[in-house]
Amino acid sequence: MDYQHAPLGGYWAWDPVENASFLPWLTGTAYLHSVMIQEKKGMLKVWNIVLVILTFALSIFGTFLTRSGVLSSVHTFAESSLGPLFLGFLGLILIVSFGFLFLRLPELKSQHELDALLSRESSFLVNNLLFLGIAFTTLWGTIFPLIAEAVRGVKVTVGPPFYNQVIVPIGLTLLLVTGICPLIAWRRASWANFKRNFLPPFLFSLIGLIFLFVLGMQRPLVLFTFFLLLFVASAIGLEFYRGARARRRIIGVNFSRALGGLVWRNKRRYGGYIIHLGVLLLVLAIAGGAFQVEREAHLQVGEAIELGRYRLKYEGPLAFERGDTMVVGARIAVSNAGKPLAVLVPEKRLHEGSDQPHTMAAILSSLKEDLYIILASVDDHGIAVRALINPLMMWMWIGSYVIGLGTLVVMWPEGKRSSAVGREGR
């Protein structure tokens, strides 16, 4: 058996430059959540300003890593004289920003205090701490090789195992908080209210967990991830259902119109929920990576290999010119239980003036999984190929579009509410 199970994920390599682009997203997203507490309760003013400062500073930090040449990455430029300038600019940003923040501290006092641990305010605070925990871990893993080389003169590599071991538990906790926030009350939530709101999503998720276990999913981390996905999705769905049901009762329209009106009249709230649903689809695709299988083989014309439910048969090489590019490929017939599915052509492209070929994978996509075929080499004796099955990968693309839709809803300008009510009443 030469199948290999890959770890969770597989498309994000924790490259230093990728990490640098991830950092301001984390602090910026934390700000978008905590600023709601400032709007409603007049709290966390200083905290929110700190998050804004860090977001901008981390954006400049990412530019510094990319342009200075201090890190080795396929995404960075060669070493240049711009590095010290960006580093000095970053220091200036931090000094000036925190200086002004210190001067304005008396004007930024919170108007209220946290009333109870069991409240939506507390859940937002936990949300922020988790985002910052992921940000700190990512930042530390990115700059640690630089610190180690500067202090000890030894080059150290921080690879995906470090990030996965630390960030995956934090990320799963963050996912749980995402399901708790919509259903918990502001200021103070009673235990009775807490149990009433969370019992239906919990039972639904538990039934789904048992169903997946019976189907053969027995890896604890993956099972727990799918349990959280079901819990958060059902919690958000319950929030949509309750709001639409109440609106239907009040204005007397059908459920679909009530749901549409609910979202349209509360764009920021329900647009945020739509974004959360998109994030759930991204996590679903990430969890599917735990079931990735791959195989490498050397094939001659007419030979075939089996991978999962697919049979891959090498039908022959291809070679042609496309403009200033020489293309070498291989025709591979893909079938399932004797039924032809497609003929895929993985390629290697050599551009004029370059001695490094560019590899283009051939992909067969479906909602269930993606089949990747990568051409490693081709010669007179056959081809060397690497084939992978990436389950649920299409849902990462769908999740990205759902996030975009939710963002559009949140950013859509507010109209005149009175006219909207009049139209719905008619």
Buried (B, 14 or more C-beta within 10 A) or exposed (E): EEEEEBEBBBEEBBBBBBBBBBBBBBBBBBBEBBBBBBEEBEBBBBBBBBBBBBBBBBBBBBBBBBBBBBBEBEEBEEEEEBBEEBBEBBEEBBEEBBEEBEEEEEEEEBEEEBBEEBBBBBBBBBBBBBBBBBBBBBBEBBBBBBEBEEEEEEEEEBEBEBBBEBBBEBBBBBBBBBBBBBBBBEEBBEEEBBEEBBEBBBEBBEEBBEEBEEEEBEEEBBBBBBBBBBBBBBBBBBBBEEBBBEBBEEEEBEEEBBBBBBBBBBBEBBBBBBBBBBBBBBBBBBBBBBBBBBBBBBBEEEEBBEBBEBBBBBBEBEEEEEEEBBBBBBBBBBBEEEEEBEEBBBBBBBEEEEEEBEEBBBBBEEEEBBBBBBBBEBEEEBBBBBBBBBBBBBBBEBBBEBBEBBBEBBEEEEEEEEEBEEEBEE
